[in-house]
């Protein structure tokens, strides 16, 4: 597995202090009506911009939620998708960096879809894409979830640079795999996005704990917008979109409604925590690699 750095893309960024970044997490309830979802997201992105956001992050599958048939019918290519065009247009219109949560992506010659996160710079150019590595194939709370029925996993760890910050890209269930976040930290990530649609049951038990743990372990910021309500009937989502600082302090949390939460990030906070608790520098990979689990 390689780490894809997106520095080869043109990266126009908003004007402002590169050592600070005002981040907004959009919290919403999507469904099977893509047109309605697009309209709702457009409104909430505009709301985020009105609150001074320079980077806006949408949740997982913000444009379409449903079973395999719904996803296959509504999946988009990156070249011609209406949701892709919309996100590019919002970023350019408002002059902000937009992390488009994730959408179901159709790729030529592939039977299964990808759960794909796209990043657009302030000129509306696509500067990075990340395909979800870990598929949510579980049985929890009396429900069976099988993302692999309609989707295939990605095969690249992605770090991009936008707004003057190094940003790692992850999606939802990835949160349970700390090695991914450590790789991003070692590659220089200062902020990691975790667009999600966590279930109500797992969210109540684990959401905040896992997000704080990933931030603490790696001494970076985490921005995690989620869906809430019932994107699929009978399968409630947790919401509680969060922004967590490198010390593990929750600096923004959404209430139980469609909304936008905004937080101011400071680059010096990352360096302060990494200096006082230098866990990244004190790793012992020389010892770790001797242990080969059977």
N, C-alpha and C positions, 0 to 999 in steps of 0.2 A: 504494500500500500504506500503510495507516495503522497506528499503534501503538495497540493497545487497552489502556487502563489499567483495571484492575479495581477501582478504589477505590469504585465504586458498590455493590459487594457488602458485606454485613455481614461484618466480619473479626474474629471472635473469635480471640485468640492465646493461647498458653500464657503463664502467669506466668513472670517471670524478668527478667534483665538484657537490655534491648533492644539493647545494644551487643555482646552475644555471642550466638551461636546454635550449638547442638549439632546437627549434621547427621549423618544416617545414610543410607548407600547400601546398598540390598538387592541382593544378587547371587544369582541363581537360574537354574535351567533349566526353562523352561516347555515345554509340549507341546500336543497336541490335546485333552487331557482337561481341560476347564475346571474341573470340580469339584475335581480334584486340584490344579490350579494355584492355585485360591482357598484351599484348605486350606494349601498350602505357604506362600503369601504371608502368610496370617494368622499363621502361626507365626513367620515371619521379622520381620514388623512388630512382634509382641510382643517378640521378641528385641531389636530395635532400641530399643524403649521401655525395656526392662530395663537397657540400657546408657546410659540418660539422654538419648536423642534427643528433641529438641523439634520437629525437622523430619525426616520420613522420605521418601525418594525411591525409588520402585520403577523397574525397568527397562522398556524398550520392550516392548510386547505381552506383559506379564507374565502375563496371564490366558488367552492363547490364541495359539498359533503353528501355522501350517499354510498350505496352498495356498489359492488363491482360493475354492474350494468350502467349505473348513473355515472360513475367515474370514467368508464371507457367512452361513453357517449360524449361527455363534456371535456375530455382531456384535450390538451392543446400542444401544438409544436411551438418551439421557441421562436421560430421565424414568422408564424402567421397567427398566433393565438391572440384572442381579443383581450384576455386578462393581461398578457404580456404587454400589449400595446397600451392598455390602460395604465399599468404601473409605470411604464416609461414616460407616458404623458403627465402623470401626476408629479413624478420627480422633476421633470423639466419645467412644468408650469409653476411649481412652488420653489424651485431651486434648492431642493433637499436631496440627501441620499435616502433611498428607499430600499429596505430589505423586505422583499415581497413574501414573507412568511414561507408558504409553500403552495404549489399547485400540482395537479396531476399532469405530467408531461408525457406526450406521445412521441416516440422516436421511431424513425423509419426502420423497417426490418425487424422490429422487436414486438413480440406478442404482448409482453407485460409493460405496464406504465412505470414511470419513475415519480417519486415524491420529491419535487425539486424546488429549492430555494434560489431566488434570483436577486441580485443586487444591482441597482441602477444608481448612477451618479447624478449630480445636480444638473447635468445636461440631458438626462434621460438615456444615456448610453448604458448598455448592459456591461458591467465590469466583472461579474463573477457569477458562477452557478455551482450549486452543491446539491448532490442527490443523496437522499437519506440513506445512511449506511445500515441502520439496524431496524428491521421491520417488526411491527407490533403483532406478534403471533403469540397470544396468551389467552388464558381463561381466568377471569377475575370478576367477582361480584355477580356470579351467575350468568355472565355473558362470555361468549367466545369471540375473539377478535383475530382475524387472519388477513393481515395486510398482504401477505404473500399470494393470496388468491388473485389479486389484480396487479400487484406491483413487484418490482425486482429491486434489490439493494444497489446502491452506488458503490464505487470502489476507489474514491479519492477523498482525502482530508483536504479541506479548502480554507485557506487564509487569504483574506483580501485586505486592501488598504483603501480607506475612504474617509473623507472628512479629516484627513491627517492622522487617523488612528488605524492600528492593525486589528482587524476584526475576524474572529473565527466563526464559521457557520456550522450549525447543528440543527436538528429538528426533533422535538418531542422525545420519543423513546430513546434516542441517543443519550439522553441525560443520565441513563442508568449505566453507562459505560465510561467510567472515569478515565480510562486510558486514552480515549479520544481527546478529552479536554487537556490532559497532560501533554499530548503531542502538540496541540495548538499553543499551549503556554510556552513550550520549549521552542516553538517556531516564532515566538514573539507576540502572541495575541495579548492585547490589552483589554479587549471586550469580546465576549462571545454572545451571539444571538441564539436563543432557544425558542423559536416559534413553536407553539404546541396546541394540542387538543387533548389534554389529560382527562381521563375519566374522573367522575366525581369521587368514586371510591378510592382510587389510587392517589388522586390529588389531595384529598383530605388527609391521607396518611403520610404521603411522601414528597409532595411537590415542593414545599418551602424548604424542607430538610435537604433534599437533593440539590436544589439550586444554591443554597447557602454553602453546602459542602463543596460543590464544584468551584465556587468563587473563593472559598477559604483555601482549598488545596493548592490552587494555582495563582492566587493573589491577582485576579483580574475581575473586571466588572462582568456581570451577567444581565442581559436584557431578555425577558421571557414573557412575550404576549401570549395569551391563551384564549380559547373559545370558552363560552359558558352557555348555560341553558341546555337545550336539547337539539343540537345540530342534526342528530338522528333520533326519531321518536323512541322513547324508552331507554335511551343511552345518554344520560346527563353528563355534561362536561363541567369541569371544576372552576374555570376562570382564574381569578386571583392573579392576574398578570403582575409580575414583579420586576423591579430593578434592584440588584444586589451589588454592594461595593466590594472591593478586594479584601476587606476585613470580615466579610460575611454579614454586614449590616443591611437590612432591607431599607432602601432609601425611597422606594415608591411601591405602592400596592393598590391594585384596583378594587373597588367595591363590587358587589354582585349586580352589575348592570353593564350594558354596552357603554363603553367610555374610552377615554384616553388618559393615560398617566404619563407624566413627564418628570425626568430627573436630570440634574446637571452632573456630568462626569468630569473629574479632574485627573489628568495624567499623573500629576505628582503623587496622587494617592496610591497608584500602582507601584511606583518606585519606592515610596515610603514603606509600604507593607513588605515588599520584597527585600528591602534592606534590613528591616527589623526581624523578619522571619525568612531567612534566605533558603527556603526548602528546595527551590529549583537548583540553586548552586550546590547544595549539599547532598544531592542525589548520589547513589552508589551504583551506577549501571554496570561497573566492573564486577560487582558482586551479584547483582540481579541476574545477569545473563548466564551465570553458572547454574542457576536453578532452572531446570527444564522439566516442567510438569509432564507426567505421562498422560 
